[in-house]
C-alpha cells in the first residue's frame, strides 16, 4: 500500500507539484522543471496499479493464515484494512487522473 502511494505521488508530481507549490505561494521559473518527470509518468502509473492489485489480492483473494493470538485474527483488523485500502485507492485514482480534470483549475 505504501509503495502504491509513493508511485502515485511520483506519477502525479509533474502535474500536482506545481499547483501545490503555487497554492503555497512559492513561485518562479524553476517550477517548470518539475515537468521533466512527465516522460516517466506511465511507468509510475503501472507501478501504482501493480501495487494496488497486490494489496487487493492480499486483502480479498488470498485466505488469511493467522494464529489465534495474532492481530490479524481479529475481525475488525481486516475490516479496517479494507476500509483503508478503498480510501487510499480513491485518493490514488484521483491523483493519477489529475492531468485530465486538473485543466479546470488552470483555465
N, C-alpha and C positions, 0 to 999 in steps of 0.2 A: 504494500500500500504506500509506503514511504517512497519507494523507487518510482511508482507511478506518479505521485505528486511532484517529485523532482523532475521527472521527464516532461510532465505537462507544463511546469514553470519554464523549463528550457524551451519548449515549443512555442510558448506564448510570450517569451521575453522580448522578442523583436517588436511585438505589437502592443502589449500591455505596459512594458517597461517605460517607453517614452510618455505614455498617457499618465502613468502614476507619478513619474518624476515631474511632469508639468503641473499636475494637480497639487503637488507638494511645493510648487514654486521654484523648482530647480529647472533652469533653462540653459540654453546655449547651443551652439552648433555641434558640440560633441555628442549630443543626444542622438544625432543622426547616425552615429557609428553603431548604435545598438541594432540597426537593421542589417548589420553584417552577419547576424545569425540566421537570417531568412533562408539561405540555402539548406541549412540543417534542420529546418522545421519538420519536413516529412519524416526524418529519422527519429526525432523526438516524439512525434505523434505515434509512430509504430511502436516505439518502446513503451509509451504510456499505455497503449491499448493492450500490449502483451502483458504488462504487469497487472492491469485491471482484470484481464482474463484469468491470470494465475490466482489473483485474490478471490475472484468469483468461484473458480474451481475449488479452491481450498474451503471456502465457506459453504458451498452448496452441493458440490459433486462428490467430493471425497468424504467417506464416512470418518467421523471423529473416533480416535482411539485414545481415551484418557483413563488414567487411574482414578478411582473414586475420590481421592483426596486432592486431585489437581484442580486448578481454577477452571480449566476448560470443561470440566464435568458439570459445572453449574449452568443451568439452562439460560439464566439471564446474561451470562457472558457471551454466549453465542448470539443471542438477540441483540445485545449492544454492539457486537462486532458487525453484524449485518446492517444495523441502522447506520453505523459509522461508514461502512462500505458504500451504501447508497448516497449518503450525504456527500462524501468525498467524490464519488463518481459524477454526481450532478455538477459539483464545482469544477471538476476537471473537464467535463464536456463543455461547460461554459467557457473555460479558458481556451480550450482547443478550437472552439468555433468563434472566438472573439474577432478574428480578422473579417468575418463575414457580417456580423452585426455591429462591429465596432465603428464602421463607417458612419453610423448615425451620429456618433459623438463628435466626429470631425467635420460634419457638413454644416 
